[in-house]
Amino acid sequence: MNSKIKTKSALLTLIATTLFLSVATQTFGANETTNGGWAWVAGAQGTPSTIEGSTWYFGSQRKTTLPSGTEITIEAIGADVGINGTDQLMSARGGANGMYMDNSIVSVTGTQLVTTDFGCTYGVMCANRGDFKISFSPAATDPIIHFSGLGGGGYDSATNGKTTAWTEFEVVDPGVTLTVLGQQNLGIVGSNRIELTTKNPTTNCSTTSNTYNATASAGCGSIKISGTFTSITLRADLNSVNNANPYVDGYLEDAFIMAVTVDPTLTTTTTTTTTTTTTLPTTTTVDPGTTSTTTDPESTTTTDAQGPTTTDASELPPTGGSTTGLSFALLVAAIGSLVMVFRRRVA
């Protein structure tokens, strides 16, 4: 006599997956401009020299730190360019609203620099007086250099000497692109030179009043240098015009003010993505007289962490704030059940 035993095996598997949306938050601020706070780099105060009552330091380096932590260092390289230990407002040499990339620049405090006329002949270009090297830590993308008061001159009553003198710059870094964002008597010549538009300036960007026959204001403005840089080098030339006889009664160095704007470093913070899979007990049930087997639950946790990444500052929006993007680390949460019925005939 055959007996029939029906065996039903039910397998229920539940996969519970916890999904954390990987949220990448980009944090940034508005453009940051150097605003005073310059200090001598340790061991690099250079050699002091007094010119017409003002002390300049040659072969020197000064640095300042922006709120974001970016350090900017200016180094005067060569015997005929220097840095002053006293900072000045950009408006001190006639910088005014409408001359810069925005009106905030006139109220910041820049560092004073000088190009000297030692050994120069007035009325002709006195080339390569030295370099102003601007360094960035970390590297800066599309930095903006602001100038105030490029130009000056003197009147020598004894010989009726009337001469103007001003600094021009050649950006020596290869392949740069220069863009004027705002200016007063300042422009780009060729691909890499920053020059006055009218080359016969006073000492002040807001006036042409003078005693040495200058016909234009001094140069002020904002110049963007496109690219990503750890440093930018501006080679200084001193140009001059004799409006009567050459000036002979003292110095015609060109003192001016500089400030620098950069975008803060863009940082990306990514959360950890965790997947947890849980398998519920599997139970096989048979007719009375047979055995019942239970499989212990197992739980497996897998963690996939993505570390911080950095995005170029060129991707910053033009103003401050933050943006948030969602990237799905996991797209599928599977919940399934499978019931399998096995039938077996026993003779």
Backbone torsions as a table, in degrees:
resi	resn	phi	psi	omega
1	MET	NA	128.5	-179.4
2	ASN	-87.0	137.2	173.7
3	SER	-110.8	139.9	-178.2
4	LYS	-111.8	123.4	178.3
5	ILE	-110.9	124.0	177.7
6	LYS	-97.9	123.2	178.7
7	THR	-114.5	123.0	179.7
8	LYS	-113.7	123.7	177.3
9	SER	-113.6	120.2	179.8
10	ALA	-111.2	121.1	179.6
11	LEU	-112.2	118.8	178.6
12	LEU	-120.2	115.2	179.6
13	THR	-114.9	125.6	178.8
14	LEU	-114.1	119.2	176.6
15	ILE	-103.9	109.6	180.0
16	ALA	-102.8	117.4	-176.6
17	THR	-116.3	126.5	176.7
18	THR	-94.5	121.3	-177.4
19	LEU	-104.2	123.3	169.4
20	PHE	-104.1	121.2	173.8
21	LEU	-68.1	125.8	179.5
22	SER	-76.6	107.9	-173.2
23	VAL	-100.2	112.9	178.4
24	ALA	-96.5	114.7	-177.8
25	THR	-107.9	122.3	177.9
26	GLN	-96.7	123.0	-178.8
27	THR	-111.0	138.8	-178.9
28	PHE	-158.0	168.4	177.6
29	GLY	-127.4	178.5	173.6
30	ALA	-68.2	166.9	175.7
31	ASN	-52.3	141.2	179.1
32	GLU	-112.4	132.1	-178.1
33	THR	-117.6	136.9	175.5
34	THR	-55.8	135.6	-175.6
35	ASN	-143.8	77.3	-176.7
36	GLY	70.8	-159.7	178.9
37	GLY	73.9	10.0	179.4
38	TRP	-70.8	140.4	178.0
39	ALA	-142.3	153.4	179.8
40	TRP	-67.3	136.9	171.6
41	VAL	-67.9	136.0	-176.8
42	ALA	-53.8	126.3	178.2
43	GLY	77.7	7.9	-175.6
44	ALA	-131.1	39.5	177.2
45	GLN	-79.9	-15.0	174.3
46	GLY	74.3	-159.1	-175.2
47	THR	-108.3	122.6	-178.7
48	PRO	-79.6	147.2	174.1
49	SER	-148.4	133.5	-179.2
50	THR	-96.7	124.6	180.0
51	ILE	-124.4	115.2	179.0
52	GLU	49.8	45.4	173.9
53	GLY	86.0	-2.0	179.5
54	SER	-116.3	135.2	-177.2
55	THR	-95.3	126.0	178.9
56	TRP	-117.3	152.0	-177.3
57	TYR	-117.6	121.6	-176.0
58	PHE	-102.5	144.1	-174.2
59	GLY	67.5	34.4	-172.6
60	SER	-113.8	166.5	176.6
61	GLN	-138.8	134.1	173.3
62	ARG	-128.2	148.3	-178.6
63	LYS	-138.3	159.8	174.5
64	THR	-144.6	161.1	-177.9
65	THR	-121.0	129.4	178.3
66	LEU	-79.4	163.2	-179.7
67	PRO	-56.6	-30.5	179.9
68	SER	-74.8	-10.3	-177.7
69	GLY	102.0	-7.9	178.2
70	THR	-65.9	129.1	176.7
71	GLU	-98.3	133.7	176.9
72	ILE	-122.0	127.0	-178.4
73	THR	-120.6	135.2	173.4
74	ILE	-114.3	127.7	-179.4
75	GLU	-119.4	130.7	174.4
76	ALA	-95.0	115.5	-175.0
77	ILE	-113.2	119.2	-178.7
78	GLY	116.2	162.0	-172.5
79	ALA	-78.4	-11.5	-171.4
80	ASP	-120.0	17.3	171.5
81	VAL	-131.3	142.7	-175.7
82	GLY	-147.8	175.6	-178.8
83	ILE	-128.8	142.0	177.6
84	ASN	-93.9	151.7	178.5
85	GLY	-83.6	-3.4	180.0
86	THR	-114.1	125.4	178.8
87	ASP	-79.9	160.5	179.8
88	GLN	-139.0	148.6	171.6
89	LEU	-62.7	145.5	177.8
90	MET	-63.1	-21.2	178.7
91	SER	-82.0	-9.6	-174.6
92	ALA	-64.5	-26.0	178.6
93	ARG	-113.5	30.9	172.3
94	GLY	92.1	6.6	173.8
95	GLY	-61.9	133.6	-174.0
96	ALA	-144.9	165.4	177.6
97	ASN	-54.9	141.6	-179.1
98	GLY	92.3	-9.1	-179.1
99	MET	-97.6	-9.8	-173.2
100	TYR	-125.6	-178.4	-177.3
101	MET	-64.7	-27.7	170.8
102	ASP	-158.0	170.2	-172.1
103	ASN	-77.5	-4.4	178.6
104	SER	-72.8	-22.3	-171.7
105	ILE	-66.7	-33.9	-175.2
106	VAL	-65.3	-21.2	-176.3
107	SER	-97.3	1.5	177.9
108	VAL	-89.6	158.6	-180.0
109	THR	-99.8	119.3	-179.9
110	GLY	-99.1	176.9	176.8
111	THR	-97.6	144.9	-179.0
112	GLN	-89.3	131.6	177.6
113	LEU	-124.8	163.1	179.5
114	VAL	-143.3	142.3	168.3
115	THR	-114.6	120.3	-173.9
116	THR	-91.0	165.7	-179.6
117	ASP	-109.2	16.9	-177.6
118	PHE	-57.1	121.2	176.7
119	GLY	80.9	2.0	-178.8
120	CYS	-84.6	152.4	171.6
121	THR	-102.5	123.2	-177.2
122	TYR	-71.4	144.5	179.3
123	GLY	101.0	-6.9	177.7
124	VAL	-135.9	164.3	177.4
125	MET	-67.3	131.4	173.7
126	CYS	-109.3	94.3	-166.5
127	ALA	-83.3	155.0	171.0
128	ASN	52.6	64.8	176.9
129	ARG	-77.9	-14.8	-178.1
130	GLY	146.0	-178.3	-175.8
131	ASP	-120.5	143.0	165.6
132	PHE	-107.1	112.2	-179.1
133	LYS	-101.7	121.6	-179.4
134	ILE	-106.4	117.6	-176.9
135	SER	-110.4	148.8	-176.8
136	PHE	-127.0	133.4	174.4
137	SER	-139.3	109.6	1.4
138	PRO	-73.4	178.9	-179.2
139	ALA	-56.5	147.3	-178.4
140	ALA	-111.6	141.2	176.5
141	THR	-105.9	129.2	179.0
142	ASP	53.2	52.7	177.1
143	PRO	-65.6	156.6	-178.9
144	ILE	-122.3	127.4	-179.7
145	ILE	-105.1	130.5	-179.9
146	HIS	-112.3	135.2	179.8
147	PHE	-121.0	148.3	173.7
148	SER	-141.5	126.2	172.3
149	GLY	83.1	35.9	174.7
150	LEU	-75.8	106.3	178.8
151	GLY	137.3	163.0	178.2
152	GLY	169.7	-174.0	-179.7
153	GLY	180.0	-176.7	-178.6
154	GLY	-152.5	158.1	179.3
155	TYR	-124.3	122.6	178.6
156	ASP	-106.1	103.1	-174.3
157	SER	-68.4	-26.6	-177.4
158	ALA	-66.1	-38.8	-177.7
159	THR	-117.7	8.0	-175.6
160	ASN	58.1	35.9	178.2
161	GLY	-79.6	126.2	-178.4
162	LYS	-135.2	109.3	-173.8
163	THR	-137.5	137.8	170.9
164	THR	-105.9	152.5	178.9
165	ALA	-145.5	146.2	-178.0
166	TRP	-156.7	159.3	-180.0
167	THR	-94.0	136.9	168.1
168	GLU	-119.0	155.8	-175.0
169	PHE	-126.7	141.9	168.3
170	GLU	-115.5	122.6	176.8
171	VAL	-79.6	112.4	-172.1
172	VAL	-84.1	-13.1	178.1
173	ASP	-65.8	133.9	-174.6
174	PRO	-74.1	149.2	171.0
175	GLY	70.0	21.6	-178.2
176	VAL	-81.2	157.7	171.8
177	THR	-121.4	124.6	-178.4
178	LEU	-105.8	138.4	179.8
179	THR	-135.2	129.4	176.2
180	VAL	-82.4	122.7	178.9
181	LEU	-100.8	-9.9	179.9
182	GLY	174.0	145.7	-174.5
183	GLN	-163.8	158.3	166.0
184	GLN	-135.2	110.4	-178.7
185	ASN	54.3	45.6	-179.2
186	LEU	-145.3	139.3	-179.2
187	GLY	-158.3	-178.7	179.6
188	ILE	-107.0	133.9	176.1
189	VAL	-119.2	125.4	-176.0
190	GLY	68.4	-146.2	-176.7
191	SER	-99.6	-17.2	-169.9
192	ASN	-144.2	17.8	-179.3
193	ARG	-116.1	140.2	175.8
194	ILE	-110.7	116.6	-174.6
195	GLU	-137.3	162.9	170.7
196	LEU	-71.9	146.7	177.4
197	THR	-74.7	-47.9	173.4
198	THR	-108.2	117.1	-167.2
199	LYS	-93.7	60.1	176.6
200	ASN	-159.6	66.7	-163.7
201	PRO	-95.8	161.5	166.2
202	THR	-84.4	-170.0	178.1
203	THR	-90.4	-6.2	-169.0
204	ASN	-128.7	136.6	-177.3
205	CYS	-75.2	-12.5	-174.5
206	SER	-108.4	6.7	-179.3
207	THR	-151.9	153.9	171.3
208	THR	-111.7	8.9	180.0
209	SER	-69.5	129.5	-176.7
210	ASN	-166.9	173.4	179.1
211	THR	-114.4	7.0	-174.5
212	TYR	-124.2	25.8	172.1
213	ASN	66.0	26.7	172.2
214	ALA	-65.3	145.5	-176.9
215	THR	-114.3	4.4	-177.1
216	ALA	-147.0	162.3	174.6
217	SER	-75.2	169.7	171.0
218	ALA	-67.2	171.4	-178.5
219	GLY	-97.2	130.7	172.7
220	CYS	-133.1	155.7	175.3
221	GLY	160.0	175.5	-179.7
222	SER	-119.8	126.3	-179.4
223	ILE	-121.3	120.4	174.8
224	LYS	-88.1	135.4	177.3
225	ILE	-113.5	106.9	-172.0
226	SER	-76.6	137.4	-179.4
227	GLY	132.9	179.7	176.3
228	THR	-114.9	126.6	-168.8
229	PHE	-133.9	141.3	162.9
230	THR	-90.3	-21.0	175.3
231	SER	-159.6	154.8	174.0
232	ILE	-131.0	135.3	-179.3
233	THR	-115.0	122.8	177.1
234	LEU	-105.7	113.7	176.8
235	ARG	-84.3	127.1	-173.7
236	ALA	-97.2	127.4	169.9
237	ASP	-112.1	149.7	175.2
238	LEU	-112.6	115.7	178.3
239	ASN	-104.0	160.4	-177.7
240	SER	-157.9	156.6	178.1
241	VAL	-132.7	131.7	172.5
242	ASN	-90.4	118.2	179.1
243	ASN	-92.6	-8.2	171.2
244	ALA	-151.4	-118.5	171.5
245	ASN	-82.7	157.4	176.8
246	PRO	-61.4	142.2	176.3
247	TYR	-69.3	134.2	-175.9
248	VAL	-132.1	1.0	-169.9
249	ASP	-107.5	56.4	176.9
250	GLY	131.1	-154.2	-174.9
251	TYR	-104.0	149.6	172.0
252	LEU	-124.7	43.6	174.7
253	GLU	-62.1	156.2	177.7
254	ASP	-109.7	108.4	174.8
255	ALA	-96.0	138.3	-178.2
256	PHE	-149.7	173.5	-176.6
257	ILE	-119.1	142.9	179.0
258	MET	-132.0	141.2	169.5
259	ALA	-133.1	160.8	-175.1
260	VAL	-133.4	136.8	176.6
261	THR	-117.2	135.5	173.3
262	VAL	-135.3	161.7	168.4
263	ASP	-85.8	137.4	175.7
264	PRO	-61.2	156.4	178.3
265	THR	-62.5	133.2	177.6
266	LEU	-84.7	125.3	-179.7
267	THR	-118.0	146.2	178.2
268	THR	-120.6	125.5	178.2
269	THR	-112.3	125.1	-176.8
270	THR	-117.0	131.7	180.0
271	THR	-75.1	164.9	177.6
272	THR	-82.0	137.7	178.1
273	THR	-101.9	123.2	-176.1
274	THR	-122.1	133.1	177.4
275	THR	-116.9	125.7	178.8
276	THR	-118.1	124.3	179.3
277	THR	-115.6	125.7	-179.4
278	THR	-120.5	128.9	176.9
279	THR	-105.5	119.7	-178.6
280	LEU	-74.2	163.2	-178.4
281	PRO	-59.7	143.3	175.4
282	THR	-105.5	124.9	-175.1
283	THR	-122.0	130.3	175.3
284	THR	-109.3	124.5	-177.3
285	THR	-114.0	132.4	177.9
286	VAL	-125.2	173.4	178.2
287	ASP	-62.3	159.2	177.7
288	PRO	-53.3	144.8	-179.0
289	GLY	99.4	-10.7	175.4
290	THR	-107.7	177.5	-176.2
291	THR	-97.4	159.7	177.9
292	SER	-118.6	128.7	-176.1
293	THR	-115.3	135.3	177.3
294	THR	-122.2	130.4	177.6
295	THR	-94.8	128.2	-179.4
296	ASP	-61.5	143.1	177.3
297	PRO	-67.1	148.7	175.4
298	GLU	-125.3	141.3	179.9
299	SER	-127.3	128.4	-178.5
300	THR	-122.7	131.1	178.2
301	THR	-119.8	126.8	179.3
302	THR	-118.8	129.0	-179.5
303	THR	-114.2	127.4	177.8
304	ASP	-121.3	102.4	-175.1
305	ALA	-102.4	132.9	175.5
306	GLN	-108.0	123.7	-176.4
307	GLY	-74.8	174.1	-179.1
308	PRO	-62.6	146.7	173.9
309	THR	-123.3	161.2	-178.6
310	THR	-123.1	136.2	179.5
311	THR	-113.8	142.2	-178.8
312	ASP	-55.6	144.3	179.5
313	ALA	-65.5	-14.6	177.9
314	SER	-66.3	-15.1	179.3
315	GLU	-90.6	3.4	179.4
316	LEU	-66.6	141.8	167.9
317	PRO	-64.2	161.0	-175.1
318	PRO	-69.9	-19.5	179.0
319	THR	-126.9	172.0	-174.5
320	GLY	-75.2	169.7	179.0
321	GLY	139.1	-150.7	175.8
322	SER	-153.9	155.0	175.1
323	THR	-127.4	150.6	-178.6
324	THR	-130.1	130.9	177.3
325	GLY	-122.0	144.4	-179.7
326	LEU	-104.2	125.6	173.3
327	SER	-119.8	124.6	-175.0
328	PHE	-84.0	111.8	178.7
329	ALA	-70.9	-33.3	178.4
330	LEU	-130.6	135.2	-177.3
331	LEU	-110.1	-15.5	-173.5
332	VAL	-125.5	125.4	169.9
333	ALA	-114.1	114.8	-174.1
334	ALA	-102.9	125.0	171.3
335	ILE	-120.3	115.7	-176.7
336	GLY	-136.3	154.1	172.2
337	SER	-133.5	139.5	-179.8
338	LEU	-129.4	119.8	177.5
339	VAL	-109.2	120.8	-179.7
340	MET	-116.3	128.8	-179.5
341	VAL	-113.1	119.4	178.9
342	PHE	-105.9	131.0	176.1
343	ARG	-118.8	133.0	-179.2
344	ARG	-134.9	129.8	176.2
345	ARG	-95.1	133.6	178.6
346	VAL	-116.4	125.1	-179.1
347	ALA	-79.3	NA	NA
